Amino acid sequence: MDEKTLVKFVETKPTNVSGYTLIEGFPGMGLVGTIAAKYLSEKLECKEMGYIESASFVPIIRVHNGLPVHPSRIYVSEKYRIVILVSEQIVPQMFTGNLSNGIADWIQKKKINRIISLSGIRALPNKGSSKETVYGIASDEASKKMLTQHKVEVIKEGITSGITALMMLEFKDRSLEAFSLLGNVHIAADYKASAALIEKLNEMFAFDIDTGPLKKEAKETEKALLEHLKQMKQAGEQTQKLESQGHTPMYT
C-alpha cells in the first residue's frame, strides 16, 4: 500500500477488545451514521481509546471546548463490550478502498466478533407505520437472520455506495459477521433517522438509551426547514406578483 494513503490506528489507551462488537458511523446520507454513533458513545459513557489518522484525510478538524479533536475517534465500553468508531471525516472517494481495508485489518487484529455499520438511505415509503422504518444489509446469512429477528427491513436488491458500502463488502470477503442499519433519510442532517437507529440498537442490545434529545433536535431542524421553505415560497409569490404587474426585481 502507498505510504501516502496508509491508514493508522493510534491507540492512546490500548484495550483488550477481543470478542467485542464494533459499531461505526461515518459521514454519509443525512449524516445518520455520525450522529447516531456520537450519541451512542456519549450516552453509554464510553472512554476514548484512540483515533484513526491517514494522509488521505481532508485537512479539517473539529474544535470542542476550545481544543482540536481528531475527526475519527475510537471509543470503548467495557460494560457493554462494544467499540464505537465515530467519524466526522469526509473521505475522498479514491481513498475509501484503502480505508475500508485498513479498518478491516484492525478489526481482525483486535479479534472483534461483530461489526455494525450505521448509515442512511434515501426516503423510502414508511409503509403506513407510525414508527420510522429501519433497513438493513447483511454480510452473511447469520447476520441476515439477526436482522429479520429484530424486524429490520432487509434490502434484497439495490445499490449502495460510499465508505460504509465498501466496508460491508470487505467484511463479507473476510467472512466477518457484520450488518448495516440504515435510517430513512428525509433531510440533510436527519436526527429522526438517527433516533430510529438508536431505538433499534436498544432492542438488540438492551441499551435503554433515551432518544428524546435526538427527536427534539429533529423537530427543531424540521421547524427551521419549514420556516425556510415558507420564506422561499413567499419570496417566489412576491416575485410573481411583481412580474405580473410589469415590474422586474432588481438586485444591488
Order of alpha helices (4+ residues) and beta strands (2+ residues): beta-beta-alpha-beta-beta-beta-beta-beta-alpha-beta-beta-alpha-beta-alpha-beta-alpha-alpha
